[in-house]
């Protein structure tokens, strides 16, 4: 994904004396020569033939299409009789469906192994929702520089929250926040500012306590509206949107009033808060796959969380259904680290949205075109049309009619590179 970090003024005086390319904590993009660019060879083309295209936007599937990929992008979508040139690289997907890569708008992935697992499940774009270090920025740059095929990363860096705990070790400039945390306007601005210095695409903050920690009550409000407003205003100076973790209604409403772009989880939302979200265009990322699955096998298998999910799971499903009914825009997030124990995927999140009562087409769009809209990248990905990134999945059946097919991608293409494939299933004679 060719998103460049937003140009910003250096924020902390002890960094301004060093040349930008040598500043340790601002090294979010490689320095490049200003000399004339070398002539580049035309990118090779890949022809995906015989596809039934379900593009995440149109109401109808497009059968018998050929999607032409050139380099990292979709060059053309051809219909009718079309023959690729002799010697071209062709991927024959007759009988299968071609859909946009999935968007995970809420992940905590921060390892290369986790990234590989994410893309193997069909995820080609992620928005990090807080990691314990700034690894998500390093991963983002490796993908941009073609050192990793994907998924593309929109990075948030450290969680902006009152108690940083071990996170103060992520950057020496966080040391003054040890013990006191980020509570005063000055402390909050410091933490937001360090994230922005790294080139944050988003800022993640907290409206309520966590569901995944048995000792906390997820309904408890953590930041006040005025504190959340400091987060939003400081990020807004750099043109960076804010997402807010919130389960309890009071914390949710405070975050929406403060100006966040999305609410993560939203389990106990009232109709009043959901209507406020709708009126302000605030997205809900319900993360049903972990809310319903808490305490079961996987990354959240604490038996105390199993008891919690008995009331939080049904409530989360009800909230997602009510949000859809009231017109709140939805996007998908799996809320996972993509460890070897991970069982939470965006494909399963789509299925849970449908179980909650969201129509299949709308649930599919939440994982594709609507997710891209939330992230502000719908001009780059989230659908299948010329000029967009070649983020594509081959699945067995139409995901609108058979949504669980998204849980079993047969081929994953990220930024024009096939990174996961189980096709063809047949073998040629003599081989």
Residue pairs with C-beta under 8 A, 6 or more apart in sequence:
1 125
1 143
1 144
1 152
1 377
1 380
1 381
1 389
1 415
2 72
2 144
2 380
3 144
3 152
3 154
3 201
3 377
3 380
4 29
5 28
5 29
5 199
6 199
6 238
6 239
6 240
8 196
8 197
8 199
8 238
10 16
10 20
10 23
10 26
10 197
11 193
11 194
11 196
11 197
12 173
12 193
12 194
12 197
15 23
15 25
15 26
15 197
20 26
20 31
21 27
21 31
25 171
25 173
25 194
25 197
25 198
26 197
26 198
26 199
28 137
28 141
28 198
28 199
29 141
29 144
29 199
30 141
30 145
42 70
43 70
43 71
43 72
43 416
44 70
44 71
44 89
45 68
45 69
45 70
45 75
45 88
45 89
46 68
46 69
46 89
46 90
46 91
46 390
46 416
46 418
47 66
47 67
47 68
47 69
47 84
47 88
47 89
47 90
47 91
48 66
48 67
48 68
48 69
48 91
48 93
48 98
48 392
48 394
49 66
49 82
49 84
49 90
49 91
49 92
49 93
49 94
50 64
50 66
50 92
50 93
50 94
50 95
50 96
51 64
51 65
51 66
51 67
51 93
51 96
51 97
51 98
51 394
52 61
52 62
52 63
52 64
52 65
52 96
52 97
52 98
52 398
53 61
53 62
53 63
53 65
53 67
53 77
53 97
53 98
53 99
53 384
54 61
54 62
54 97
54 98
54 99
54 364
54 398
54 399
54 400
55 62
55 99
55 100
55 383
55 384
55 385
56 99
56 100
56 364
56 365
56 368
56 369
56 382
56 383
56 384
57 365
57 369
57 383
59 361
61 97
61 398
61 400
62 77
62 79
64 79
64 80
65 77
65 78
65 79
65 98
66 77
66 78
66 79
66 82
66 84
67 74
67 76
67 77
67 78
67 98
67 384
67 392
68 74
68 75
68 76
68 77
68 78
69 75
69 390
69 392
69 413
69 416
70 416
71 416
72 389
72 390
72 415
72 416
73 386
73 387
73 388
73 389
73 390
73 416
74 384
74 385
74 386
74 387
74 388
74 389
74 390
75 386
76 386
77 384
77 385
77 386
84 90
91 411
91 418
91 423
92 424
93 394
93 411
93 423
96 394
96 395
96 396
96 410
96 423
97 394
97 395
97 396
97 397
97 398
97 399
97 405
98 384
98 392
98 393
98 394
99 364
99 368
99 384
99 392
99 393
99 395
99 399
99 406
100 124
100 368
100 369
100 381
100 382
100 383
100 384
100 391
100 392
100 393
101 122
101 123
101 124
101 125
101 151
101 368
101 381
101 391
101 392
101 393
101 412
101 413
101 414
102 121
102 122
102 123
102 124
102 125
102 332
102 346
102 347
102 367
102 368
102 371
102 393
102 406
103 123
103 124
103 125
103 126
103 127
103 331
103 332
103 346
103 367
103 368
103 371
103 372
103 375
103 381
103 382
104 118
104 123
104 125
104 126
104 127
104 151
104 332
104 333
104 334
104 346
105 126
105 127
105 262
105 285
105 331
105 332
105 333
105 371
105 374
105 375
106 127
106 129
106 243
106 264
106 285
106 287
106 333
106 334
106 335
107 118
107 126
107 127
107 128
107 129
107 333
107 334
107 335
107 336
107 337
107 338
108 128
108 129
108 130
108 131
108 335
108 336
108 337
109 115
109 118
109 126
109 128
109 131
109 136
109 139
109 336
109 337
109 338
110 128
110 131
110 132
110 133
110 135
110 136
110 139
110 337
111 135
111 337
111 338
112 139
112 148
113 338
113 340
114 337
114 338
114 339
114 342
115 139
115 148
115 150
115 151
115 338
117 338
117 339
117 340
117 342
118 126
118 151
118 338
119 149
119 150
119 151
119 412
119 414
119 419
119 420
120 409
120 412
120 419
120 420
121 345
121 346
121 347
121 407
121 409
122 345
122 346
122 347
122 393
122 406
122 409
122 412
123 151
123 334
123 345
123 346
124 150
124 151
124 152
124 381
124 389
124 391
124 392
124 393
124 412
124 413
124 414
124 415
125 150
125 151
125 152
125 153
125 154
125 371
125 372
125 375
125 377
125 381
125 382
125 391
126 151
126 152
126 153
126 154
127 153
127 154
127 156
127 201
127 202
127 243
127 333
127 375
128 136
128 153
128 154
128 155
128 156
128 157
128 202
128 204
129 156
129 204
129 243
129 245
129 264
129 333
129 335
130 156
130 157
130 158
130 159
130 204
131 156
131 157
131 158
132 158
132 166
132 167
132 170
133 170
134 155
134 157
134 158
134 170
134 171
134 198
136 153
136 155
136 156
136 157
137 155
137 157
137 198
137 199
137 200
139 148
139 153
139 155
140 152
140 153
140 154
140 155
140 201
142 148
143 149
143 150
143 151
143 152
143 153
143 415
146 415
149 414
149 415
149 417
149 419
150 391
150 414
150 415
150 417
150 419
151 414
152 381
152 389
152 391
152 414
152 415
154 201
154 202
154 375
154 377
155 198
155 199
155 200
155 201
155 202
156 195
156 200
156 201
156 202
156 203
156 204
156 243
157 194
157 195
157 198
157 200
157 203
157 204
158 164
158 167
158 170
158 174
158 191
158 194
158 195
159 167
159 204
159 205
159 206
159 245
160 182
160 188
160 191
160 192
160 195
160 203
160 204
160 205
160 206
160 231
161 181
161 182
161 205
161 206
161 222
161 223
162 181
162 182
162 183
162 206
162 222
162 223
163 181
164 174
164 177
164 178
164 181
164 182
164 191
167 174
168 174
168 175
168 177
168 178
171 194
173 190
173 194
174 191
174 194
176 190
177 187
177 190
177 191
180 187
181 187
182 188
182 190
182 191
183 227
185 227
185 230
188 227
188 230
188 231
188 234
189 230
189 234
192 203
192 230
192 231
192 234
192 235
193 234
195 203
196 203
196 234
196 235
196 238
196 240
200 235
200 240
201 240
202 240
202 241
202 242
202 243
203 231
203 235
203 240
203 241
203 242
203 243
204 242
204 243
204 244
204 245
204 264
205 223
205 228
205 231
205 242
205 243
205 244
205 245
205 255
205 260
206 222
206 223
206 244
206 245
206 246
207 221
207 222
207 223
207 228
207 244
207 245
207 246
207 248
207 251
207 252
207 254
207 255
207 263
208 218
208 219
208 220
208 221
208 222
208 245
208 246
208 247
208 248
208 250
208 251
208 252
209 216
209 217
209 218
209 219
209 220
209 222
209 247
209 248
210 216
210 218
210 245
211 218
211 247
211 265
211 267
211 291
211 294
211 305
211 308
211 312
212 290
212 294
212 300
212 305
214 302
214 304
214 305
214 308
218 247
218 248
218 265
218 267
218 312
219 247
219 248
219 249
219 250
219 251
219 268
220 248
220 251
221 248
221 250
221 251
221 254
222 251
223 231
223 251
223 254
223 255
224 254
225 254
225 255
225 257
225 258
228 244
228 254
228 255
228 258
228 260
229 258
229 259
231 242
231 258
232 242
232 258
232 259
232 260
233 259
235 241
235 242
236 259
241 260
241 261
241 262
241 376
242 259
242 260
242 261
243 260
243 261
243 262
243 263
243 264
243 285
244 251
244 252
244 255
244 258
244 260
244 262
244 263
244 264
245 264
245 265
246 252
246 255
246 263
246 264
246 265
246 266
247 265
247 266
247 267
247 268
247 312
248 267
248 268
249 268
249 269
249 270
249 273
252 263
252 266
252 268
252 269
252 273
253 270
253 272
253 273
253 276
255 263
256 263
256 273
256 276
256 277
256 280
256 282
257 276
260 282
261 282
261 283
261 374
262 282
262 283
262 284
262 285
262 331
262 374
263 269
263 277
263 282
263 283
263 284
263 285
264 285
264 287
264 333
264 335
265 285
265 286
265 287
265 291
265 316
266 284
266 285
266 286
266 316
266 319
266 323
267 286
267 291
267 312
267 315
267 316
267 319
268 315
268 319
269 277
269 284
269 319
269 322
269 323
271 322
271 326
274 284
274 319
274 322
274 323
274 326
274 328
275 326
276 282
277 283
277 284
277 323
277 328
278 326
278 327
278 328
281 329
282 328
282 329
283 328
283 329
283 330
283 331
283 370
283 374
284 319
284 320
284 323
284 328
284 329
284 330
284 331
285 330
285 331
285 332
285 333
285 374
286 316
286 319
286 320
286 323
286 330
286 333
286 353
287 316
287 333
287 334
287 335
287 349
288 316
288 317
288 320
288 349
288 352
288 353
288 356
289 334
289 335
289 336
289 344
289 345
289 348
289 349
289 352
290 300
290 334
290 335
290 336
290 344
291 309
291 312
291 313
291 316
292 309
292 313
292 316
292 317
292 352
293 300
293 309
293 313
293 343
293 344
294 300
294 305
294 306
294 308
294 309
294 312
294 313
295 301
295 302
295 303
295 304
295 305
295 306
295 307
295 308
295 309
296 306
296 309
296 343
297 341
297 343
298 341
298 342
298 343
298 344
299 336
299 337
299 339
299 341
299 342
299 343
299 344
317 352
317 355
317 356
317 357
318 356
320 330
320 352
320 353
320 356
320 357
320 358
321 356
321 357
321 358
323 330
324 330
324 356
324 357
324 358
324 362
325 357
329 370
329 373
329 374
330 353
330 358
330 362
330 363
330 366
330 370
331 366
331 367
331 370
331 371
331 373
331 374
331 375
332 346
332 349
332 350
332 353
332 366
332 367
332 371
333 346
333 349
334 344
334 345
334 346
334 348
334 349
335 344
336 342
336 344
336 345
345 407
346 367
346 406
347 367
347 404
347 406
347 407
347 408
347 409
348 407
349 367
350 363
350 364
350 366
350 367
350 399
350 403
350 406
351 363
351 403
351 404
351 406
351 407
353 362
353 363
353 366
354 360
354 363
354 403
358 366
360 399
360 400
360 401
360 403
361 400
362 370
363 403
364 399
364 400
364 403
364 406
367 406
368 382
368 383
369 378
369 382
369 383
370 382
371 382
372 378
372 380
372 381
372 382
372 383
373 382
379 388
380 388
380 389
381 388
381 389
381 391
382 388
384 392
389 415
389 416
390 413
390 415
390 416
391 413
391 414
391 415
392 411
392 412
392 413
393 406
393 409
393 411
393 412
393 413
394 409
394 410
394 411
394 412
394 423
395 405
395 406
395 408
395 409
395 410
396 402
396 405
396 408
396 410
397 405
398 405
399 405
399 406
409 420
410 421
410 422
410 423
411 418
411 420
411 421
411 422
411 423
412 418
412 419
412 420
412 421
413 419
